[in-house]
Amino acid sequence: MEIGFDGLIVGVATFLIIGVFHPIVIKAEYYFGVRCWWVFLLAGLASCVFSLFVNDMVLSVLGGVLGFSCFWSIGELFEQRKRVTRGWFPKNEKRKD
């Protein structure tokens, strides 16, 4: 019987990808506002295309997870703007909106 670590690798990597995107969204909104949403869109599209063409199952799955985490981050970017407006996070006074 062969032990397969693919599920654990995907699980841990998914956890890390989602965890990393939280501070990325916060910093992106702080420095750039919501006008950088298209960067998340392009990164998401590139990751999804990558997942379609790579032959390794783990890399394909992680490409999809990364892509859809980027897509989810677009919505979170706009939600972060609301959280800043409510005073839950600091506003960047130096940034011109």
PLY file of the C-alpha trace (Angstrom):
ply
format ascii 1.0
element vertex 97
property float x
property float y
property float z
element edge 96
property int vertex1
property int vertex2
end_header
0.00 0.00 0.00
1.39 3.36 -1.01
0.80 6.40 1.17
-0.47 9.40 -0.77
0.33 12.83 0.54
-1.45 14.73 -2.25
-4.49 15.53 -0.12
-2.40 16.80 2.76
-0.24 18.90 0.44
-3.29 20.48 -1.16
-4.91 21.05 2.23
-1.88 22.73 3.78
-1.16 24.79 0.67
-4.81 25.92 0.44
-4.72 26.95 4.09
-1.53 28.95 3.49
-2.81 30.57 0.29
-6.01 31.74 1.98
-4.06 32.91 5.03
-1.61 34.92 2.91
-4.37 36.65 0.98
-5.83 38.29 4.10
-2.86 40.63 4.69
-2.38 41.08 0.93
-5.91 42.46 0.60
-5.46 44.72 3.62
-2.16 46.13 2.33
-3.44 46.45 -1.25
-6.43 48.50 -0.11
-4.26 50.61 2.18
-1.69 51.52 -0.47
-3.75 51.41 -3.68
-7.43 51.50 -2.72
-9.87 49.40 -4.73
-8.45 50.55 -8.07
-6.03 47.58 -8.02
-8.85 45.04 -8.34
-7.81 44.25 -11.92
-4.44 42.92 -10.68
-6.32 40.24 -8.71
-8.45 39.51 -11.78
-5.43 39.04 -14.06
-3.61 36.93 -11.47
-6.73 34.81 -11.01
-7.17 34.29 -14.73
-3.49 33.41 -15.18
-3.65 30.92 -12.30
-6.77 29.27 -13.68
-5.28 29.00 -17.17
-2.15 27.51 -15.58
-4.30 24.94 -13.78
-5.87 23.88 -17.10
-2.59 23.17 -18.82
-0.37 21.66 -16.13
-0.28 17.86 -16.03
0.48 17.42 -12.33
-2.74 17.01 -10.33
-1.47 18.79 -7.20
-0.18 21.78 -9.17
-3.39 21.92 -11.19
-5.51 21.97 -8.05
-3.30 24.57 -6.40
-3.48 26.73 -9.53
-7.27 26.61 -9.26
-7.18 27.40 -5.55
-4.84 30.32 -6.15
-6.97 31.58 -9.04
-10.22 31.52 -7.13
-8.55 33.02 -4.07
-7.58 35.93 -6.32
-11.17 36.22 -7.56
-12.48 36.14 -3.97
-9.98 38.85 -3.05
-11.62 41.26 -5.49
-14.77 41.19 -3.38
-12.74 41.34 -0.18
-10.95 44.44 -1.47
-14.26 46.28 -1.71
-15.32 44.90 1.67
-12.02 46.13 3.12
-12.86 49.63 1.89
-16.11 49.41 3.91
-14.20 48.20 6.98
-11.85 51.19 6.66
-14.84 53.55 6.34
-16.31 52.05 9.53
-13.01 52.71 11.31
-12.11 49.07 11.80
-8.83 49.50 9.89
-6.60 52.57 9.45
-7.07 54.82 6.45
-4.04 55.83 4.41
-4.21 59.61 4.56
-1.36 59.98 2.06
-3.23 58.14 -0.70
-5.28 60.19 -3.14
-8.57 58.53 -3.99
0 1
1 2
2 3
3 4
4 5
5 6
6 7
7 8
8 9
9 10
10 11
11 12
12 13
13 14
14 15
15 16
16 17
17 18
18 19
19 20
20 21
21 22
22 23
23 24
24 25
25 26
26 27
27 28
28 29
29 30
30 31
31 32
32 33
33 34
34 35
35 36
36 37
37 38
38 39
39 40
40 41
41 42
42 43
43 44
44 45
45 46
46 47
47 48
48 49
49 50
50 51
51 52
52 53
53 54
54 55
55 56
56 57
57 58
58 59
59 60
60 61
61 62
62 63
63 64
64 65
65 66
66 67
67 68
68 69
69 70
70 71
71 72
72 73
73 74
74 75
75 76
76 77
77 78
78 79
79 80
80 81
81 82
82 83
83 84
84 85
85 86
86 87
87 88
88 89
89 90
90 91
91 92
92 93
93 94
94 95
95 96
